Amino acid sequence: MSTRSSIGAAQLDRALGDWQQGRDVAYRSLAGSLRSLVLDGRVPVASRLPAERELSSVLGVSRTTIAAAYELLRDEGFLQSRRGAGSWTALPAGRPMPVAGLSPYPTDRGGVIDLGVAAMAAAEPWISTAMAAAVDELPCYTGTHGDFPAGLQVLRQAVADRYTRRGLPTVPEQIMVTNGATGAFSLLLRALVGPGDRIAVESPSYANALQAICLHGARPVPVPLERDGWPLDAWARTLREAGPTLAYVIPDFHNPTGLLMPDHQRRELVALARSAGTRLVVDETLAELLLEPGTVLPAPLAAYDRNGSVITIGSAGKTFWGGLRIGWIRAAPELIRRIAADRASLDVSSPVLEQLAVCRLLTECLPEVLEYQRARLRAQRDALVDAVRAELPDWTFRLPQGGLSLWVRTEEGGLGGSALASAAQGCGVWIGSGPRFGVDGMLERFVRLPFTQPAEVAREAVRRLVAARATAGSPEAPASQCALL
């Protein structure tokens, strides 16, 4: 088998983070953390691992510990070795390949509970109704070639009107329709960033955006979030000293923390970026998911920009349904024209049928859908919060005013996020460990728990997490044999 890449001992040390904090014996703890790195997608399948002697020196443990961990992973099917060729990561036969950090498992009452993806089921009946109406409209477009690099004009107009109603005057020429928000970010990276360029990011940040930055060859520069918001002194220092080409921020119900950036921080961050010559890329995919009635949302961050240097990413995925795969970019018209002209060599354009459906959802259904989605999320959030507080009282988190997830700090001295995520797999629940949302394996004390499942499913997920925590440290009851499955 040929390896796709290799990972050095120092790099693996950073990715492993606080792997010895669990209650398990050392080799099992190390094997569990390595397993989580593979299942999270942070160490790709078919990556060559460091030699036992080299890794033992860097980790400060005996070579026997490394050998035993590697042997356990080989027995489980997560490692393959050949004399003289080394060892490389693998997946057990029949296990689906992790893709971009997303869970490959379905959610069903008798099987795995998927808390690895912060996204809801479709808002019905609106999605199906909008798709049926889009089919009726489709003949108006089938006489064309069907490729619209900047998007259908009717959808560009609908998105522009939505920004205008939110206090940010916008014209269709400032909008480009993309294949989801991830597609929007990839197009921007391609147009604006070169290999080795620095991109300032929050820590934690959206896992798939961090992965996209690294795959593009750029260097993420983390700026830690504080419990109550964005430390602007740290942002000023990073923008001044690192000179990043871009800064990627999520000011509206931040993923994963749920934080909402207040007006004064928005104004100051835009001013800091302008002074440093750094473009701000603002991810607004969660901006509509306000859960606390009476809360006044700040204006979009781009409303504080006077020279058009703030670029905004939006999406229908979190508000309506991720399966639509429709997102957009709001930027200066000249940048929109440039990206659209270069798009042919990447993905050409977005599907016409889904664009027509999203247009109808935005123009005819949005108030009803938002009321439904917010009520659903509020009930699911409260059920998850109550369950965590009752079953795992040592875990701490800040109650988010909106968004889709809790950012939870696990108890001191207990399992790290990677070890807990690995143990949870054996108990039938998939969660995102903290390091997925950080740079260089940081944030090991955290996990993300989306409140995107019905209340009873959320309560069952917490019960399984309790069992995972209890079994992970016991050699007699490894997580893979959790009694709940």
C-alpha positions as CSV (number, residue, x, y, z in Angstrom):
1,M,0.0,0.0,0.0
2,S,1.4,3.4,-0.9
3,T,1.1,6.2,1.7
4,R,-0.5,9.5,0.7
5,S,1.6,11.5,3.2
6,S,3.7,11.2,6.3
7,I,3.5,12.9,9.7
8,G,6.5,13.8,11.7
9,A,6.9,13.0,15.4
10,A,6.8,16.7,16.5
11,Q,3.7,17.3,14.3
12,L,2.0,14.2,15.8
13,D,2.9,15.4,19.3
14,R,1.1,18.7,18.7
15,A,-1.9,16.9,17.2
16,L,-2.2,14.5,20.1
17,G,-2.3,17.3,22.6
18,D,-3.1,16.3,26.2
19,W,-3.4,12.6,25.5
20,Q,-2.1,11.3,28.9
21,Q,-4.8,13.1,31.0
22,G,-7.2,10.1,30.8
23,R,-7.6,7.4,33.4
24,D,-6.4,4.7,31.1
25,V,-3.0,3.0,31.0
26,A,-0.5,4.9,28.8
27,Y,-0.5,2.7,25.7
28,R,-4.3,2.4,25.6
29,S,-4.7,6.2,26.0
30,L,-2.2,6.8,23.3
31,A,-3.9,4.3,20.9
32,G,-7.3,5.9,21.7
33,S,-6.0,9.4,20.8
34,L,-4.3,8.2,17.6
35,R,-7.6,6.5,16.7
36,S,-9.5,9.7,17.2
37,L,-7.1,11.6,15.0
38,V,-7.8,9.2,12.2
39,L,-11.6,9.2,12.7
40,D,-11.7,13.0,13.0
41,G,-9.8,13.2,9.7
42,R,-6.9,15.2,11.3
43,V,-4.5,12.4,10.3
44,P,-5.5,11.2,6.9
45,V,-5.9,7.5,6.2
46,A,-2.7,6.0,4.6
47,S,-0.4,8.5,6.4
48,R,2.9,7.1,7.5
49,L,3.5,7.4,11.2
50,P,6.8,8.0,12.9
51,A,9.1,5.1,13.8
52,E,8.6,3.8,17.4
53,R,12.0,5.0,18.6
54,E,11.5,8.5,17.2
55,L,8.0,8.9,18.6
56,S,9.0,7.6,22.1
57,S,11.8,10.2,22.3
58,V,9.4,13.1,21.3
59,L,6.5,12.0,23.6
60,G,8.8,11.2,26.5
61,V,7.5,7.6,27.0
62,S,9.1,4.3,26.6
63,R,9.4,2.6,23.3
64,T,7.4,-0.3,24.8
65,T,4.5,2.1,25.2
66,I,4.6,3.1,21.6
67,A,5.0,-0.5,20.4
68,A,2.0,-1.6,22.5
69,A,-0.2,1.3,21.2
70,Y,0.8,0.5,17.6
71,E,0.0,-3.2,18.2
72,L,-3.4,-2.4,19.6
73,L,-4.2,-0.2,16.6
74,R,-3.1,-3.0,14.2
75,D,-5.4,-5.4,16.0
76,E,-8.3,-3.0,15.6
77,G,-7.5,-2.3,12.0
78,F,-6.5,1.3,12.4
79,L,-2.8,0.6,11.5
80,Q,-1.0,-1.5,9.0
81,S,2.7,-2.3,9.1
82,R,5.3,-4.0,6.9
83,R,8.8,-4.8,7.9
84,G,11.2,-2.3,6.5
85,A,8.4,-0.1,5.2
86,G,7.0,1.3,8.5
87,S,3.5,1.8,9.7
88,W,0.6,3.8,8.2
89,T,-2.9,4.6,9.2
90,A,-5.9,2.6,8.0
91,L,-9.6,2.0,8.6
92,P,-11.0,-1.4,9.7
93,A,-12.7,-3.3,6.9
94,G,-16.2,-2.1,6.3
95,R,-15.8,1.2,8.2
96,P,-16.8,4.3,6.0
97,M,-14.0,6.8,5.2
98,P,-14.2,10.0,7.2
99,V,-14.7,13.0,4.8
100,A,-13.6,16.5,5.7
101,G,-14.1,15.9,9.4
102,L,-17.8,15.1,8.9
103,S,-19.5,12.0,10.4
104,P,-20.0,9.2,7.9
105,Y,-22.7,7.6,10.1
106,P,-26.5,8.1,9.8
107,T,-28.6,8.9,12.8
108,D,-31.3,6.5,13.8
109,R,-32.9,5.5,17.1
110,G,-31.2,2.1,17.3
111,G,-27.7,3.0,16.1
112,V,-25.3,5.8,16.1
113,I,-26.4,9.2,17.3
114,D,-24.6,11.8,15.1
115,L,-23.5,14.9,17.0
116,G,-20.5,15.3,14.7
117,V,-22.3,17.6,12.3
118,A,-24.0,20.8,13.4
119,A,-26.9,20.8,11.0
120,M,-30.6,20.1,11.2
121,A,-33.0,18.0,9.3
122,A,-34.9,19.9,6.6
123,A,-37.5,22.5,7.5
124,E,-40.6,20.7,6.2
125,P,-43.0,21.1,4.5
126,W,-41.4,24.2,3.1
127,I,-38.4,22.5,1.4
128,S,-40.5,20.0,-0.5
129,T,-43.0,22.6,-1.5
130,A,-40.3,25.0,-2.7
131,M,-38.6,22.1,-4.7
132,A,-42.0,21.3,-6.3
133,A,-42.5,24.9,-7.3
134,A,-38.9,25.1,-8.6
135,V,-39.7,22.1,-10.9
136,D,-42.6,24.0,-12.3
137,E,-40.3,27.0,-13.0
138,L,-37.5,25.0,-14.5
139,P,-38.8,25.1,-18.2
140,C,-38.0,28.8,-18.2
141,Y,-34.3,27.9,-18.0
142,T,-34.0,24.6,-19.9
143,G,-33.7,26.4,-23.2
144,T,-30.4,27.8,-22.0
145,H,-27.0,26.0,-21.4
146,G,-27.8,26.1,-17.7
147,D,-24.4,27.6,-16.6
148,F,-24.7,30.8,-14.6
149,P,-21.3,31.4,-12.9
150,A,-22.5,34.3,-10.8
151,G,-25.9,32.6,-10.1
152,L,-29.5,33.1,-11.3
153,Q,-30.4,36.8,-11.4
154,V,-33.6,36.2,-9.4
155,L,-31.7,34.5,-6.5
156,R,-29.0,37.2,-6.5
157,Q,-31.8,39.8,-6.2
158,A,-33.5,37.9,-3.4
159,V,-30.2,37.6,-1.4
160,A,-29.4,41.3,-2.0
161,D,-32.9,42.2,-0.8
162,R,-32.4,40.2,2.4
163,Y,-29.2,42.0,3.2
164,T,-30.9,45.4,2.5
165,R,-33.7,44.5,5.0
166,R,-31.0,43.6,7.6
167,G,-29.6,47.1,7.3
168,L,-26.9,46.5,4.7
169,P,-27.9,48.1,1.3
170,T,-26.9,45.6,-1.4
171,V,-27.5,45.2,-5.1
172,P,-27.5,41.9,-7.1
173,E,-24.1,42.8,-8.7
174,Q,-22.6,42.3,-5.2
175,I,-23.8,38.7,-4.9
176,M,-22.4,35.5,-6.3
177,V,-24.2,32.2,-5.8
178,T,-22.0,29.3,-4.8
179,N,-22.1,25.6,-3.9
180,G,-22.6,26.1,-0.2
181,A,-20.7,28.4,2.2
182,T,-17.7,26.0,2.0
183,G,-17.7,26.4,-1.8
184,A,-17.8,30.2,-1.3
185,F,-14.8,30.1,1.0
186,S,-12.8,27.9,-1.3
187,L,-13.5,30.3,-4.2
188,L,-12.2,33.2,-2.1
189,L,-9.1,31.4,-1.0
190,R,-8.4,30.5,-4.6
191,A,-8.8,34.1,-5.7
192,L,-7.1,36.0,-2.8
193,V,-4.6,33.7,-1.1
194,G,-1.3,32.2,-2.2
195,P,0.7,29.3,-0.7
196,G,2.3,30.4,2.6
197,D,0.0,33.4,3.1
198,R,-1.2,33.9,6.7
199,I,-4.9,33.9,7.6
200,A,-6.0,35.1,11.0
201,V,-8.7,32.9,12.6
202,E,-10.5,32.7,15.8
203,S,-9.5,29.9,18.2
204,P,-11.7,27.9,18.2
205,S,-13.1,28.2,14.7
206,Y,-15.1,26.2,12.1
207,A,-13.3,23.0,11.5
208,N,-13.9,22.7,7.8
209,A,-12.7,26.3,7.2
210,L,-9.4,25.5,9.0
211,Q,-9.0,22.4,6.9
212,A,-9.7,24.4,3.7
213,I,-7.0,27.0,4.7
214,C,-4.4,24.2,5.3
215,L,-5.3,22.4,2.1
216,H,-4.8,25.6,0.1
217,G,-1.3,25.9,1.5
218,A,-2.0,28.9,3.7
219,R,-1.1,29.3,7.4
220,P,-3.8,29.8,9.9
221,V,-2.8,32.3,12.7
222,P,-5.0,31.7,15.8
223,V,-6.4,34.5,17.9
224,P,-8.0,33.0,21.1
225,L,-11.6,33.8,21.9
226,E,-12.3,34.8,25.4
227,R,-15.4,33.6,27.3
228,D,-17.3,36.7,26.6
229,G,-16.1,37.7,23.2
230,W,-13.3,38.8,20.9
231,P,-10.2,40.3,22.6
232,L,-9.5,43.2,20.3
233,D,-6.1,43.9,21.8
234,A,-5.0,40.4,20.7
235,W,-6.5,41.0,17.3
236,A,-4.7,44.3,16.9
237,R,-1.4,42.7,17.8
238,T,-1.9,39.7,15.4
239,L,-3.0,41.9,12.5
240,R,0.0,44.2,13.1
241,E,2.7,41.6,13.7
242,A,1.6,38.7,11.4
243,G,0.3,40.8,8.5
244,P,-2.3,38.3,7.4
245,T,-3.7,38.5,3.9
246,L,-7.2,37.6,5.2
247,A,-9.0,37.3,8.5
248,Y,-11.8,34.7,8.8
249,V,-14.3,35.4,11.5
250,I,-17.8,34.2,12.6
251,P,-19.4,37.1,14.5
252,D,-23.0,35.8,14.6
253,F,-23.5,32.8,17.0
254,H,-20.0,31.7,16.4
255,N,-19.3,28.0,15.5
256,P,-18.6,26.3,17.9
257,T,-18.9,28.7,20.9
258,G,-22.3,30.4,20.1
259,L,-20.8,33.9,20.9
260,L,-22.4,37.0,19.3
261,M,-20.1,39.9,18.5
262,P,-21.5,43.2,19.8
263,D,-21.7,46.4,17.7
264,H,-18.7,48.2,19.2
265,Q,-16.4,45.2,18.6
266,R,-17.7,44.9,15.0
267,R,-16.9,48.6,14.3
268,E,-13.4,48.3,15.9
269,L,-12.5,45.0,14.2
270,V,-13.3,46.5,10.8
271,A,-11.1,49.5,11.6
272,L,-8.2,47.3,12.8
273,A,-8.4,45.2,9.6
274,R,-8.5,48.3,7.4
275,S,-5.5,49.8,9.1
276,A,-3.5,46.5,8.7
277,G,-4.5,46.1,5.0
278,T,-6.2,42.8,5.9
279,R,-9.4,41.7,4.1
280,L,-12.1,40.4,6.5
281,V,-14.0,37.3,5.4
282,V,-17.2,37.1,7.5
283,D,-19.1,33.8,7.9
284,E,-22.7,34.6,8.4
285,T,-24.2,31.2,7.9
286,L,-25.7,31.1,11.5
287,A,-26.8,34.8,11.6
288,E,-30.6,34.0,11.3
289,L,-30.6,31.4,14.2
290,L,-31.4,33.8,17.1
291,L,-33.0,31.8,20.0
292,E,-33.7,34.4,22.7
293,P,-36.8,36.4,22.0
294,G,-36.3,40.1,22.5
295,T,-32.5,40.0,21.7
296,V,-31.6,42.7,19.1
297,L,-29.2,41.5,16.5
298,P,-26.3,43.8,15.6
299,A,-26.1,45.0,12.0
300,P,-24.1,42.7,9.6
301,L,-20.4,43.3,10.1
302,A,-20.0,44.6,6.6
303,A,-22.3,47.5,7.5
304,Y,-19.4,49.0,9.4
305,D,-17.2,48.9,6.3
306,R,-16.9,52.1,4.2
307,N,-14.6,51.0,1.4
308,G,-16.0,47.6,0.4
309,S,-13.1,45.5,1.8
310,V,-15.3,43.2,4.0
311,I,-16.5,40.1,2.2
312,T,-19.5,38.2,3.6
313,I,-20.3,34.5,3.2
314,G,-23.9,33.2,3.6
315,S,-25.8,30.0,3.1
316,A,-29.2,28.4,2.9
317,G,-27.8,25.3,4.7
318,K,-28.3,26.2,8.3
319,T,-31.5,28.1,7.9
320,F,-33.3,25.8,5.5
321,W,-31.4,22.6,4.8
322,G,-27.8,21.6,4.1
323,G,-28.9,19.3,1.3
324,L,-29.7,22.3,-0.9
325,R,-26.0,23.1,-1.1
326,I,-26.6,26.8,-2.0
327,G,-24.5,29.5,-0.5
328,W,-23.3,33.0,-1.6
329,I,-20.7,35.6,-1.5
330,R,-21.4,39.3,-0.9
331,A,-18.5,41.5,-2.0
332,A,-17.5,44.4,-4.2
333,P,-18.9,44.0,-7.8
334,E,-15.4,43.9,-9.3
335,L,-14.4,41.0,-7.1
336,I,-17.6,39.2,-7.9
337,R,-16.9,39.5,-11.6
338,R,-13.3,38.3,-11.2
339,I,-14.3,35.2,-9.2
340,A,-17.1,34.4,-11.6
341,A,-14.8,34.6,-14.6
342,D,-12.3,32.2,-13.0
343,R,-15.0,29.7,-11.8
344,A,-15.1,27.7,-15.0
345,S,-12.0,25.7,-14.1
346,L,-13.4,24.8,-10.6
347,D,-17.1,24.0,-10.4
348,V,-18.6,26.2,-13.2
349,S,-21.9,27.2,-11.4
350,S,-24.5,26.0,-9.0
351,P,-27.6,23.8,-9.8
352,V,-30.5,25.8,-11.3
353,L,-33.2,23.8,-9.6
354,E,-31.9,24.3,-6.1
355,Q,-31.3,28.0,-6.8
356,L,-35.0,28.4,-7.8
357,A,-36.1,26.6,-4.6
358,V,-33.9,28.8,-2.4
359,C,-35.2,31.9,-4.2
360,R,-38.8,30.9,-3.3
361,L,-37.8,30.1,0.3
362,L,-36.2,33.5,0.7
363,T,-39.0,35.5,-0.9
364,E,-42.1,33.6,0.3
365,C,-41.3,31.4,3.3
366,L,-38.6,33.0,5.4
367,P,-40.6,34.4,8.3
368,E,-42.5,31.1,8.8
369,V,-39.3,29.0,8.4
370,L,-37.4,31.1,10.9
371,E,-40.1,30.9,13.5
372,Y,-40.3,27.1,13.1
373,Q,-36.5,26.6,13.1
374,R,-35.9,28.8,16.1
375,A,-38.7,27.2,18.2
376,R,-37.3,23.7,17.3
377,L,-33.7,24.7,18.1
378,R,-34.7,26.4,21.4
379,A,-36.5,23.3,22.7
380,Q,-33.6,21.0,21.6
381,R,-31.0,23.3,23.1
382,D,-32.8,23.4,26.5
383,A,-33.2,19.6,26.5
384,L,-29.5,19.1,25.8
385,V,-28.5,21.7,28.4
386,D,-30.7,20.1,31.1
387,A,-29.3,16.7,30.4
388,V,-25.6,17.8,30.5
389,R,-26.2,19.7,33.7
390,A,-27.9,16.8,35.3
391,E,-25.7,13.9,34.1
392,L,-22.3,15.7,33.7
393,P,-22.3,18.5,36.3
394,D,-18.5,19.0,36.2
395,W,-18.7,20.0,32.5
396,T,-19.0,23.8,31.9
397,F,-20.3,25.8,29.0
398,R,-21.8,29.2,28.2
399,L,-25.5,29.2,27.3
400,P,-25.6,30.4,23.7
401,Q,-28.2,33.0,22.5
402,G,-28.3,31.3,19.1
403,G,-26.6,29.1,16.7
404,L,-26.4,25.3,16.8
405,S,-24.0,24.0,19.5
406,L,-22.7,24.0,23.0
407,W,-18.9,24.5,23.4
408,V,-18.3,22.4,26.5
409,R,-15.2,22.2,28.7
410,T,-14.8,18.8,30.2
411,E,-13.9,18.2,33.8
412,E,-10.3,18.8,35.1
413,G,-8.3,15.7,35.3
414,G,-10.7,13.7,33.2
415,L,-10.5,12.5,29.6
416,G,-9.3,14.9,27.0
417,G,-11.7,15.7,24.1
418,S,-9.9,13.3,21.6
419,A,-10.0,10.4,24.1
420,L,-13.6,11.1,25.0
421,A,-14.6,11.3,21.3
422,S,-12.9,8.0,20.7
423,A,-14.6,6.3,23.7
424,A,-18.0,7.8,22.6
425,Q,-17.7,6.1,19.3
426,G,-17.9,2.7,21.0
427,C,-20.9,3.8,22.9
428,G,-22.8,4.8,19.8
429,V,-22.5,8.6,19.7
430,W,-20.3,10.7,17.4
431,I,-19.0,14.1,18.8
432,G,-16.4,16.6,17.6
433,S,-13.3,16.8,19.8
434,G,-11.9,20.2,20.6
435,P,-8.7,19.9,18.5
436,R,-10.8,19.7,15.4
437,F,-11.7,23.4,15.9
438,G,-8.2,24.6,16.8
439,V,-4.8,24.9,15.2
440,D,-1.9,22.5,16.0
441,G,-3.9,20.1,18.2
442,M,-5.0,22.7,20.8
443,L,-8.3,22.8,22.7
444,E,-8.0,19.2,24.0
445,R,-10.2,20.0,27.0
446,F,-13.2,20.8,24.9
447,V,-15.9,19.0,22.9
448,R,-18.7,20.4,20.7
449,L,-22.2,19.2,21.3
450,P,-24.8,20.4,18.7
451,F,-28.4,20.7,19.8
452,T,-29.6,19.6,16.4
453,Q,-31.3,16.4,17.4
454,P,-34.8,15.9,19.0
455,A,-34.9,16.2,22.8
456,E,-35.1,12.5,23.5
457,V,-32.2,11.7,21.2
458,A,-30.2,14.4,22.9
459,R,-30.9,12.9,26.3
460,E,-29.9,9.5,25.1
461,A,-26.7,10.9,23.6
462,V,-25.7,12.4,27.0
463,R,-26.4,9.0,28.7
464,R,-24.0,7.4,26.2
465,L,-21.4,10.1,26.9
466,V,-21.6,9.3,30.6
467,A,-21.1,5.6,29.8
468,A,-18.2,6.5,27.5
469,R,-16.5,8.5,30.2
470,A,-16.9,5.7,32.7
471,T,-15.7,2.9,30.5
472,A,-12.8,4.7,28.7
473,G,-10.5,4.5,31.7
474,S,-11.1,0.8,32.5
475,P,-8.9,-1.7,30.8
476,E,-11.5,-4.4,31.7
477,A,-14.2,-2.5,29.8
478,P,-12.8,-0.8,26.8
479,A,-15.0,1.8,25.0
480,S,-15.4,-0.5,22.0
481,Q,-17.4,-2.9,24.2
482,C,-19.7,-0.2,25.7
483,A,-22.7,-1.9,27.2
484,L,-25.1,0.6,25.6
485,L,-24.7,-0.8,22.1
